[in-house]
Amino acid sequence: MTDEQKDLEYVMEKYGRTINGLIASMLGSPSERDDIFQEVFLLYYTKELHFEDEGARRSWLIRTAVNLCRSANRSPWFKLRNGEEFDADTLISPEENSGESELWQAVCRLKEKYRLPLYLHYFEEIPIMDIAKVMNLSEGAVKMRLKRAREKLKAVLENSSNKTETEAEANERKQKYLIDQTKA
């Protein structure tokens, strides 16, 4: 195994989960996610890149993934396809509870400008300063987007919770009605 292959293996092991989650938060189609994931690391492998530190390497990988996802979303294919819808459940493992799945789906419903910093900061624990560099924003702008994202996420989750409670109450009334009907 060459040094370049070892480096690629190391980078994929270290940043693969981050890049995969980022791509998943931006693209709906599982096959598109796989394509972009492979393209990010293929670019990394084929270009002669030199980084000052690990933070610069991570920033390059994230920025590349974001740019490739945005290009995919602007493509004519994105506008023409109709079969594959976003499936947030494909990223939730079976052992994870439904609350986490609900949270992930709520995050994926946010606009990209809120979803990206939220994902990077809370799911991947990337510092605000690094997110600001990757997104070409000031730290204050990232903090504001995180604040607004939390507010929007809270509203979505509360709305979902209210719907669930209402549905549960309706099911309970329906079951009670059916029981009463069988007694009569």
N, C-alpha and C positions, 0 to 999 in steps of 0.2 A: 504494500500500500504506500502510495507516495505521500509526501508532506501535504500537498494540496488536498488529497482525499481525506487525510486525517483531520486537517483543518475544517473541511466541509462537514465531516461527521461530528466533530466537536461543536461547530456552530449550529448544526441542525438539532443536536441533542439539547444544547443550551437554550436556543431561541425558537425551536420548532413549535412548542406549545403556544408561545406568545404570538407568533406570526399566524398560526392556524386560527387562533381565537380572534385575532384582529380581522383576518380575512372573512371569517364566518360572520362577524358582526356587520360586515359591509356587503356581502353577497348572499343571495338566497339559494342558489343552486349548488348542491354538493359537488357536482362534477366541475363547475366553474371554480369552486374553492380549491379543489385538488389541483386544477391547472395553474391557478395563480400561485399556490404554495410552491409547486415545482418550479415555476418560472422565477420566483424570487431567489431560490437557492441555486438555480442554474445560472442566473446572472451573477450571483456571488461567486460561484465556482469559475465561470469563464472570464470574468474581468480581473484585471490585475489591480486589486484594491489594497491600499495601505491605510491603516487606522491608527490614530494616536493612542487610543485606549478602547476598552470594551464598550464604553458608553457611545463612542462614535460608531462602532460596528453595529450595535443595537439600533442606534438612530438610523443608520443607513438601511438596515433591513426593514424597519418599520416604515420609513419614508417610501421605500421601494414598493412594499406591499400596498400601502395606501394609494400610491400613484397607479399601480397596476389594477387595483380594484376600481378606482375611478375611471380608468380607461375602459375597463370591461363594462361598467355601468353606462358609459356613453356610446358604446358600440351599437351599430344597427341590430346586431343579433339580440342584444338585451331588450330592444324595443319590440322585436318580432317574436321572440319566444313566448310560448303560452303554457307549456306543459309543466315546467318545474317551478314550484312555488318555494318560498322560504320555509325551511323546516328547522326551527331552532332546537327541536327535540333530538336531532341527529348529533348534537354536541353534548347532550346530557347523558351521562352513563346511567344504566338501569339502576344502579345502587343509590343514585342521588335522589333526593326526595322531590316531590312535586312543587314545593315552595321554591326550590332553586330553579326548576324548569320555568316556573311562572315568572321569577325574577329575570331570568335570561331572556324570555320572550318579551317582557316589558322593556328591557334594555334595547333589544333589537328593533322595537317599534319607535324608538327615539330618532330624531333627525341625526344625520351623520355628524354635524358639528357638535352635538351634545354626546352622542354615543361614543365617538372615538376617545375623547379625553376621559370619559367615565370608565370605559373599558380599560384603557391604559393605566389609569391611576388606581382604581379599586380592584380590578381583577388581576392585573399584572404588577401592581405596586411600583409603578415607575414614578419617580419624583416629578413634581409640577414643572420644575426647571427644564428637565429633559423633554417633557411633553411639549413645552413651549418651543423648544428648538426644533423638534420634529415637525410641528404644525405651523411653524413660522408665525407664532403669536407671542405676545408679551405674557409674562407670568400672570399678570392681573387679568388678562383676557381668558386664560385657561382657568383661573380660579372662578371667574364669573360664569364660564360655561359649565364648570362642575356644579356650581351652586344651582344654576337653572336646570341642569340635568337632574339633580337630586329632587328638585321641586316637581318637575314633570314626572319623574319616576314615581314619586310618592303619590301624585294624583292618579296615575295609571293604576298603581297597585291598590289604592283605596277604592277606586271605581270597580276594579276586578273583585275585590273583597266584598263590596256591597252587592254586586251581582250574584256572587256565590252564596251569600247569606239569603238573598231574596229567592234564589232557586231552591235552596235547602228548605226554606219555609214553605214554598209552594209544593214541593215534593211531600213534605210532612202533612200538609193539609190534604193533598191528594190521597195519601195512604190512609189517613184518618177517614176520609170520605168513603174509600173503598171498603174499609173495615166496617164502617157503619152500614153500608149497603148490603154487605154479606150477612150482617146480624138481622137485618129487616126482612 
